[in-house]
Amino acid sequence: MDLSNLTIKQAHESLKTKQFSATELARAYFDRIKDKDEEIHAYLSVTEKLALEEAAKVDAKIADGSEFGLLEGVPCAIKDNILLEGAKCTAGSKILANYAAPYDATVIRKLKKAGAIFLGKTNMDEFAMGSSTENSVFGPTKNPHDLERVPGGSSGGSAAAVAAGECVYALGSDTGGSIRQPASFCGVVGLKPTYGAVSRYGVMAMASSLDQIGPLAKTVEDCKTVFDAIKGKDARDATSASPTTDYRPPTTDKLKIGLPEEYFAKGLDPEVEKLVKGAIGKLAKQGARVEEISLPHSEYALACYYIIMASEVSANLARFDGIKYGESSINNKQLTTNNLLDVYLTSRGQYLGAEVRRRIMLGTYSLSSGYYDAYYLRAQKVRAKISQDFKQAFAKVDLIMTPVAPTTAFKIGEKIDDPVTMYLSDIYTVPVNMAGAPALAMPVGKIGKLPVGLQIIGPHFSEELIFQAAQTIEDMLE
């Protein structure tokens, strides 16, 4: 039996019927990581001791004949900006190369309660800043479908680990597309939940008004299972929320789907468009009504995002200064530090990567006296317009469907020296974060050997409807 292709449900049933133990399952995944990960580089560190200890507890429970949950004994991977107590948490940065998490993030606490087995921490763009996982100081992750191509970013390690069968599911974070774009490039399912649906407590903040933790999995059903385990209001995160009303999703035959004209315009690969529209057509065959809509302010989303996100980055990353957090130039005898300012400047200059420094400088400039109104304030006004566009669209349709990215995965090194071209790979995902809406990426076919993803966007707290539509498409594509 090939254990690397198991879904959560299959793993659960096999544990239940004692086809293998939780310990054997965990060991099989560690063997797979040892065998495959040298070429893929999805993991930054593995937590074998912790995983085998937890697996032994699950085995004892099964031996007792006790009831055990769907996620108990099922191995998963965690993006390296989410705190797992006692494990290294580097956020892909040299400044945190030796940082160990002092406590568990809320999502980790919830998964521990559900009996999850943590295999290790996955690679990512430094502090989640990037769209290719090439900005990791520990080297790039490779796409399991083509080792010369990127897995997407910034949650590239998590997406690649799921796609390569190096875990059953994984957690990532999404600030402007960092779950959905790698899910699309690697051919897995990834959900960016409604802003506030999942607690951010214990995730390293990049842009606090945009960040959201979500699952990456092999199937829509698995993605839903993990989301159900991690969602919910948390007293430790003031921005977390629970839906105020019971959302009753319409059935597929009564579904109204909007296709925004701005997302099917110049720049979209015709082959990607064909596969995406083909998948949407399958819902139409089930009776869903498809109509063209407009999200007129989406064209400004990327420009606004890079001002708002960079501004929040400049504030959030101020703590990594060699004194409060992170590696310090004081410990480096080759660097001259005569005073506290020297320590700050040399620590940040030496241990933060180029993309992180670029965004800190851009954000600091946008917030500086004399430029605040021209940049940051104006960007926030346009953000309100983008949210309004989505609100008006959802008054007419139930779901919006678009491509996840304009192209399939690009080659490693192809865009790394041109930041603007790299930023454009998030053009279809960024507006969703600006509006705080939920969106799911799922595979709908391949161009050659490279996967193509469909993005399903819903109103706030409509994850149930998104999963329902995605499940229908997944069933029909099979």
C-alpha positions in Angstrom: 0.0 0.0 0.0 1.4 3.4 -1.0 1.0 5.5 2.2 2.2 8.7 0.5 -1.0 9.2 -1.5 -3.4 8.8 1.4 -6.2 11.3 2.1 -7.2 12.1 5.7 -10.3 9.8 5.4 -8.2 6.9 4.0 -5.6 7.3 6.7 -8.3 7.4 9.4 -10.1 4.3 8.0 -6.8 2.4 7.7 -5.8 3.2 11.3 -9.3 2.2 12.5 -9.0 -1.2 10.7 -5.4 -1.6 12.0 -3.9 -2.0 8.5 -1.0 0.0 10.0 -0.3 1.8 13.2 0.1 5.6 13.7 3.8 5.0 14.4 4.2 3.0 11.2 2.5 5.8 9.3 4.7 8.5 10.7 7.8 6.4 10.1 6.7 5.9 6.4 6.4 9.6 5.9 9.8 10.3 7.5 11.3 7.6 5.2 9.6 9.4 2.3 11.0 12.8 3.4 14.5 11.3 3.7 14.1 9.7 0.2 12.5 12.6 -1.7 13.2 15.9 0.1 16.8 16.3 -0.8 15.7 17.2 -4.4 12.5 19.0 -3.5 13.6 20.9 -0.3 10.1 21.3 1.1 11.1 21.0 4.7 13.5 23.2 6.7 13.4 21.0 9.8 11.7 17.7 10.9 10.2 17.0 14.4 10.7 13.2 14.4 10.9 12.8 18.2 7.7 14.8 18.8 5.8 13.0 16.0 6.7 9.5 17.2 5.8 10.4 20.8 2.4 11.7 19.7 1.9 8.7 17.3 2.5 6.3 20.2 -0.3 8.0 22.2 -2.7 7.5 19.3 -1.7 3.9 19.0 -2.4 3.3 22.7 -5.8 4.9 22.2 -6.6 2.7 19.2 -5.4 -0.4 21.1 -7.8 0.5 24.0 -10.7 0.5 21.5 -11.4 4.2 22.3 -13.1 6.5 19.9 -10.6 8.6 17.9 -11.0 11.7 15.7 -10.6 12.1 12.0 -7.2 13.9 12.3 -5.8 11.7 15.1 -2.6 10.0 14.0 -2.6 11.7 10.6 0.8 13.4 9.7 0.9 17.0 8.6 3.5 19.8 7.9 3.5 23.3 9.2 4.8 26.5 7.4 7.8 27.9 9.2 6.2 31.1 10.3 3.6 29.3 12.6 4.8 28.6 16.2 5.1 25.0 17.3 6.4 24.9 20.9 10.1 23.8 21.1 10.6 23.5 17.4 12.7 25.9 15.3 10.7 28.7 13.7 12.9 30.7 11.2 10.3 32.2 8.8 12.9 31.4 6.2 15.2 34.2 7.5 18.8 34.3 8.7 17.8 36.7 11.5 15.7 33.9 13.1 18.0 31.0 12.1 18.3 29.8 15.8 14.9 30.9 17.1 12.8 28.2 18.9 9.1 28.8 19.4 8.3 29.3 23.2 4.6 28.5 22.8 2.0 27.0 20.4 0.0 29.0 17.9 -3.7 28.7 18.4 -4.0 26.6 15.2 -1.3 24.2 16.5 -3.1 23.9 19.9 -6.3 23.0 18.0 -4.5 20.5 15.9 -2.8 19.0 18.9 -6.2 18.6 20.6 -7.4 16.9 17.4 -4.5 14.4 17.6 -2.5 15.6 14.6 1.1 14.3 14.1 3.5 17.1 13.2 6.3 16.0 10.8 8.1 19.3 10.6 8.3 22.9 9.4 8.2 23.8 5.7 10.2 26.2 3.6 8.9 29.6 2.7 9.9 33.0 1.2 11.6 35.0 4.0 8.9 36.4 6.3 6.3 35.2 3.7 7.5 37.9 1.2 7.5 36.4 -2.2 5.7 34.4 -4.8 8.1 31.6 -5.6 9.9 30.4 -2.3 13.1 31.6 -3.9 13.5 34.3 -1.2 14.2 31.7 1.5 17.7 32.2 2.9 17.9 28.3 3.1 17.5 27.9 -0.6 14.5 27.4 -3.0 11.9 24.7 -2.9 11.3 22.9 -6.2 8.0 22.0 -7.8 7.4 18.2 -7.6 5.8 18.2 -11.1 9.0 19.8 -12.6 12.1 20.2 -10.6 13.3 23.2 -12.7 10.2 25.2 -11.7 9.0 27.1 -8.6 6.3 25.7 -6.4 4.8 29.2 -5.9 5.0 31.2 -2.7 5.2 32.1 -0.1 3.8 28.8 1.2 5.8 26.8 -1.4 7.2 24.3 1.0 3.8 23.4 2.3 2.3 23.0 -1.2 5.3 21.0 -2.4 5.2 18.7 0.6 1.5 17.8 0.0 2.1 17.4 -3.8 5.1 15.2 -3.3 3.4 12.9 -0.8 5.7 14.1 2.1 2.7 14.8 4.4 -1.1 14.2 4.2 -1.9 17.9 4.6 -0.2 21.2 5.6 -0.8 24.6 7.0 0.2 27.8 5.2 -0.5 31.5 5.5 -2.0 33.8 2.9 -1.4 37.6 2.8 -1.8 38.2 -1.0 -2.2 34.7 -2.4 0.5 32.7 -0.6 -1.7 29.6 -0.1 -3.7 29.7 -3.3 -0.9 30.4 -5.8 1.4 27.6 -4.6 -1.7 25.3 -4.4 -2.4 26.1 -8.1 1.3 25.6 -9.2 1.6 22.3 -7.3 -1.8 20.9 -8.2 -3.3 20.7 -4.6 -6.3 22.3 -2.9 -5.7 25.4 -0.7 -8.1 27.6 1.2 -7.6 31.3 2.3 -10.4 31.6 4.9 -12.5 34.7 5.6 -10.3 37.3 7.4 -10.8 36.5 11.1 -12.2 33.0 10.6 -9.0 31.4 11.8 -6.9 32.8 14.7 -3.6 34.5 13.8 -2.2 34.1 17.4 1.2 32.5 17.1 1.8 33.3 13.4 4.6 35.7 12.7 2.9 38.9 11.5 3.7 40.2 8.0 0.7 42.5 7.2 -1.8 42.1 10.1 -4.9 43.4 8.2 -4.3 40.8 5.4 -2.7 37.7 6.9 -4.7 34.5 7.3 -3.8 30.9 8.1 -5.3 28.1 6.0 -5.0 24.5 4.9 -3.4 22.8 1.9 -4.5 19.3 1.1 -4.9 16.7 -1.6 -8.7 16.9 -1.9 -11.5 19.4 -1.2 -12.9 17.1 1.6 -9.5 17.1 3.3 -9.2 20.8 3.1 -12.7 21.2 4.7 -11.8 18.7 7.5 -8.7 20.8 8.4 -10.5 24.1 8.2 -13.2 22.8 10.5 -10.6 21.8 13.0 -8.7 25.2 13.1 -11.5 27.8 12.6 -13.3 29.7 15.3 -13.0 32.8 17.5 -10.0 33.1 19.8 -9.7 35.3 22.9 -6.0 35.8 22.0 -6.8 37.3 18.6 -9.0 40.4 18.7 -9.5 40.2 14.9 -10.8 36.7 15.0 -14.6 36.2 14.6 -17.3 33.7 14.2 -20.1 34.0 11.6 -23.1 35.9 13.2 -25.7 34.0 11.2 -26.2 30.5 10.0 -25.3 30.6 6.3 -27.5 28.4 4.2 -25.8 27.7 0.9 -28.0 27.3 -2.2 -27.9 23.9 -4.0 -25.8 23.6 -7.2 -28.7 23.9 -9.6 -29.7 27.2 -8.1 -26.2 28.6 -8.0 -25.3 31.9 -9.6 -21.6 32.2 -10.7 -19.9 35.5 -11.7 -17.0 35.6 -14.1 -15.2 39.0 -13.7 -14.3 40.4 -17.1 -11.1 42.0 -15.6 -9.8 38.5 -14.7 -10.2 37.0 -18.2 -8.4 39.8 -20.1 -4.9 40.4 -21.7 -2.1 38.6 -19.9 -4.0 35.4 -19.2 -2.5 32.3 -20.9 -5.2 31.0 -23.3 -4.6 27.4 -22.2 -5.2 28.4 -18.5 -8.4 30.2 -19.5 -9.6 27.1 -21.4 -9.1 24.8 -18.5 -10.7 27.2 -16.0 -13.7 27.9 -18.1 -14.1 24.2 -18.8 -14.3 23.4 -15.1 -16.9 26.2 -14.6 -18.8 24.7 -17.5 -19.2 21.5 -15.5 -21.2 23.4 -12.9 -23.3 25.0 -15.6 -24.2 21.5 -16.8 -25.5 20.9 -13.3 -27.9 23.8 -13.7 -25.7 26.6 -12.2 -26.2 30.0 -14.0 -23.0 31.7 -15.2 -22.9 35.4 -15.9 -20.2 38.0 -16.7 -19.7 40.6 -13.9 -17.3 43.5 -13.3 -14.9 44.2 -10.4 -13.8 47.6 -11.8 -11.3 48.5 -9.1 -9.4 45.2 -9.2 -6.9 46.7 -11.6 -5.6 49.0 -8.8 -5.5 46.2 -6.2 -1.9 45.2 -6.8 -0.6 48.7 -6.5 -2.6 49.4 -3.3 -1.6 46.0 -1.9 2.1 46.8 -2.2 1.6 50.1 -0.3 -0.6 48.8 2.5 1.3 45.5 2.9 4.7 47.2 2.9 3.5 49.8 5.4 2.4 47.1 7.8 5.6 45.1 7.2 7.7 48.1 8.2 5.8 48.3 11.5 5.7 44.5 12.2 9.3 43.8 11.3 10.7 46.6 13.5 11.0 44.1 16.3 13.7 42.1 14.5 16.5 44.4 15.4 19.1 42.2 17.1 18.0 43.4 20.5 14.3 42.4 21.0 14.4 39.5 18.5 16.8 37.8 16.2 20.5 37.4 15.5 22.5 40.3 16.7 25.6 41.9 15.1 27.0 42.2 18.7 27.8 38.5 18.4 29.6 38.9 15.0 33.2 40.0 15.6 33.6 41.0 11.9 31.0 43.8 12.3 31.8 47.1 14.1 29.1 48.2 16.5 29.9 51.3 18.6 26.4 52.1 19.8 22.8 50.9 19.9 22.0 52.4 16.5 24.9 50.5 15.0 23.5 47.3 16.4 20.1 48.0 14.9 21.5 48.9 11.5 24.1 46.2 11.1 21.9 43.4 12.5 19.0 44.3 10.1 21.4 45.0 7.2 23.3 41.7 7.7 20.5 39.3 8.6 17.5 40.4 6.6 17.3 39.5 2.9 17.0 41.9 -0.1 13.2 41.5 -0.6 12.5 42.0 3.1 14.6 45.2 3.1 13.0 46.4 -0.1 9.5 46.1 1.5 10.5 47.7 4.8 12.0 50.7 2.9 8.9 51.0 0.7 6.6 50.8 3.7 8.6 53.3 5.8 8.6 55.7 2.8 4.8 55.3 2.4 4.2 56.1 6.1 6.6 59.0 6.3 5.6 62.5 7.0 4.5 64.3 3.8 3.8 61.0 1.9 1.3 59.3 4.2 -1.8 61.0 2.6 -0.5 60.5 -1.0 0.3 56.8 -0.6 -1.0 55.0 2.4 -4.3 56.9 3.0 -5.1 56.9 -0.7 -4.4 53.1 -0.9 -6.8 52.5 2.0 -9.5 54.5 0.2 -9.1 52.4 -2.9 -9.1 49.2 -0.7 -12.6 50.3 0.5 -13.7 50.6 -3.2 -12.3 47.1 -3.9 -14.3 45.7 -0.9 -17.4 47.6 -2.2 -17.0 46.0 -5.7 -17.1 42.5 -4.1 -20.1 43.4 -2.0 -22.0 44.6 -5.0 -21.1 41.6 -7.0 -22.3 39.2 -4.2 -25.6 41.0 -4.2 -26.0 39.5 -7.8 -24.1 36.2 -7.7 -23.4 33.5 -5.1 -19.8 32.8 -6.0 -17.1 34.4 -8.2 -14.8 32.1 -10.2 -11.4 33.1 -11.7 -8.0 31.7 -12.6 -5.6 31.6 -9.6 -2.6 32.8 -11.7 -2.2 34.0 -15.3 0.3 31.2 -16.1 1.5 27.8 -14.8 4.6 27.6 -12.6 7.6 29.5 -14.0 11.2 28.4 -14.0 13.4 28.9 -11.0 15.4 32.1 -11.5 13.1 33.4 -14.3 11.6 36.3 -12.3 13.8 36.7 -9.2 15.7 39.7 -10.6 12.5 41.5 -11.7 10.3 42.3 -8.6 7.5 43.8 -10.6 7.1 40.8 -12.9 7.2 38.6 -9.8 4.5 40.7 -8.1 2.2 40.3 -11.2 1.9 36.5 -10.5 -0.4 37.5 -7.6 -2.7 39.7 -9.7 -5.8 37.5 -9.4 -5.3 36.6 -5.7 -4.5 40.0 -4.0 -8.0 41.6 -4.4 -9.5 38.9 -2.3 -7.2 39.7 0.6 -8.0 43.4 0.3 -11.7 42.5 0.6 -11.1 40.0 3.5 -13.2 37.4 1.5 -12.6 33.6 1.5 -11.2 31.9 -1.6 -10.2 28.4 -2.5 -7.7 27.2 -5.2 -8.2 23.7 -6.7 -6.6 21.9 -9.6 -8.7 21.6 -12.8 -6.2 20.1 -15.2 -2.7 20.3 -16.6 -0.8 22.0 -19.4 1.8 19.3 -20.2 2.9 18.2 -16.7 2.1 21.6 -15.0 -1.1 21.9 -13.0 -3.6 24.8 -13.5 -5.8 26.1 -10.6 -9.3 27.5 -10.4 -10.1 30.1 -7.8 -13.6 30.1 -6.1 -14.3 33.3 -4.2 -17.3 33.7 -1.9 -18.9 36.3 0.5 -17.5 36.6 4.0 -18.0 33.3 6.0 -19.3 31.4 3.0 -16.7 28.6 3.2 -19.4 26.0 3.3 -20.7 27.1 -0.2 -17.2 27.3 -1.6 -16.5 23.7 -0.5 -19.8 22.5 -1.9 -19.1 24.0 -5.3 -15.5 22.8 -5.3 -16.6 19.3 -4.3 -19.0 19.2 -7.2 -16.3 20.2 -9.7 -13.8 17.8 -8.2 -16.3 14.9 -8.5 -17.1 15.8 -12.1 -13.4 16.1 -13.1 -12.7 12.6 -11.7 
